[in-house]
Amino acid sequence: CALALLLSASCIPQRHEGHAAPERDLVTHTELAQRIVWMLGDEAKLPARATGLDYQIYLSRKGIEPLGGWRYDALVTKGDLAVVTVRLMGLQREVSDPEDEQEYIALLEGMEL
């Protein structure tokens, strides 16, 4: 169920009739990092007044980050979400080219989630 929250369509920028999605549908790298830490139940492992950067550093130390690392206010793309999800699931060894977002996307598309 928690993984479904991460994979929901509202987590990634989408286009509607040739226009970018309404701003309320978009999620930043910081918001995604916060959702993942919450989903893992690891909030208590962060400082009481944790910043977005604290969440990102925590996940990076666990090997969970998009290609190129977390970018504080960047919007999450389909590729970012795929990379983070595969790493969160511990399936990064299933990807032959770890620097190619499309491989992460293809791996997830080939799974029955």
N, C-alpha and C positions, 0 to 999 in steps of 0.2 A: 504493500500500500504506500509506504513512504517513497519507494523507488518510483512508483507511478506519479507521485507529486513532482519529483524532479523531472520526469519525462513528459509531463503534461505540456500541451501545445503552448500554454501561456508562458512557459519558461524561455521560449526562444523568439527572437524577432521574426515576424511573418509579414507577408504582404497581403493587402486586401484590395482587390480591384485596382492594381497598379500603384497603390499608395502604401507607405510604411504603416505598420500596425499602430493603433492608438498607443500613446505613451504608457497607459496603465497596464498594458499587456506585456511590457518589456521588463526584463530582470537584469540587474547589473551583476558583475562578477562578485561584488561584495554581498549582495543579497543571496546569490546562489551559495556562496561559502557559508553564510549564516544558516541557510536552510539545511545544508548538509551536516553541519555540526549539530544542529538541533535533531536531525533525523538519526544521527549516530548516538544521541544521548550524551554527548561530550561537553555540553555547555559548562558543567562544573569544573572542567579541566582548564578553563580560560579565566582570566582575571574578572572580578566582579563587574567592572565597567569596561568590558572588552570592546575594542574598536573593530571596525571592519578589517583593518590590517591584522589585528590579532587572530581573527578567524582564518584569514588567508594564510598567515604564517603557520598556524596550527596544522592546516590541511596540507600545506606544502611539505612540512616535515614528515607527514604520513605518506608522501608520494602522490597526493591527490591534488592535481592542478591542471589547468588547460595547457596546451602547447604554448610555450613562451611565458608561462607563469600567469599569476593572477594580475589583472589590471583593474585597479580600484573601482572606477566608475564606468568601465567599458561594458557594453551590452553583451549579454551571452548570445553566442551564435549556436547554430545546430552543431557545428564542429566542436566548439567548446564543451557543450553539453555531452556530446558523445565521448570525448576524451575523458572528461571527469567521471562519467558514468562507468566506463570500462575500467578505469583505475580504481574507482570505488568498489567495483565488483571483484577486483583482483584478477582481471582477465587481460591485462596489458601484454602478457606473453603470447597471447593469441593473435596479436597484430604483427605482421611481418615487417612493416616500416613504421616505427614508433613516431616518426615526424610527419606522417601523412594523416590528416584528419579524416579523409575519405575512408581510410581503412577502419578506423574506429566506428564510423557511421555504418559501413558495410557489415561489420561484425554484429552490431546491435540490430540492424535490419534483418540479419540472418537468424536471429534468435527469436523464440516465441516468448515474448515478455508479457 
